[in-house]
């Protein structure tokens, strides 16, 4: 898998914006990605040094389609902690 295919999108929510002050950034990643792959992808894409990667599976919520209740697909979230002094400019001003 190519490194640029691992990161799907950045997660920009109120909670994740607060975490940015601590040097932590959140991304949605592909389900098959491992911690070392996520670390390499973030370091190469944003030219920063990663200190730690935490990964969790977010279960899909149930959605209504008429009378039926369909489950949404689960997805994988990664919280990336950067080394002190590093920051991702992409997230600044959000």
N, C-alpha and C positions, 0 to 999 in steps of 0.2 A: 504494500500500500504506500502511495506517495505521501510525503509529509504534509503537503498542502491539502490533502483530502481528509486528514484526521480532524481538523478543526472545522466544525460546521458553521457555527455562528457564535458571537459573543453574547453573553446574557447580561442585559442591562436592566436591572430592577432596583428598587429602593434599597433592598437588603444588600445586593451586590455592590451598589455604589458606596455604601458605608464600609464594606470590606476593602474597597480600593484604598482607603486611607491607611490601612494596615499592610498594603502591598500585596493584596490577594485579588485575583481576577478570575471570573467564571466564564466557562465556555461550554457549549454543547458539542460533544464529540461523537464520532461513530462508535457503535457498540463494540466493535472488535479491537479498539485501540487499547494499548497497554500504557502504564505509567511512563516507562522510558520513551515510548513513541510520542506521547503527548508532550513530554519535556522537550524532546528534540524539535517537535513542530513549533512550539511556542518560541523557543530560542532562535530558530531559524527565521520564523516569520516576523518577529518583532525585535530581534537583535538585543535580547536581554539575557540575564542569567537566572535560571530557575532554581530555587532552593528546595521546594517540595511540591508534590502533586497529590491531591486527594481526589478520589473518584467515587461517585455514587450512581446508582441506578434509580431513576425517578419513574415510579409506576404511572401508567397512563390513567387518566380519569375516565369515567363513563360519560358518554355523550348520547343525547337523544336524537334519533332519526325517526320522526313520526311517533309511532307507538313503541318502537324498539329501542332498547338501551344497548349501545355498542361501546366496547372498550377502546380507548385510544391506545396507541402503541407506547410502550415504555421507551425511555431514552436515557442516555448516559451524560452525566454532568461532571465536569472537572473543575476543581478549585486549584488554581496555580498560585503558589507563593513565590514571589520574586526575592532576590537578595536585596539587602538594604541599599538604598540609593538608586535602584533601578525602578523604572515605571514605564508603562505602555502609553505612548502619546495618543494612540487611537481612541482611548477611553476618556481623555481629558476634555472637559467642557460639556460632558453629557449630564 
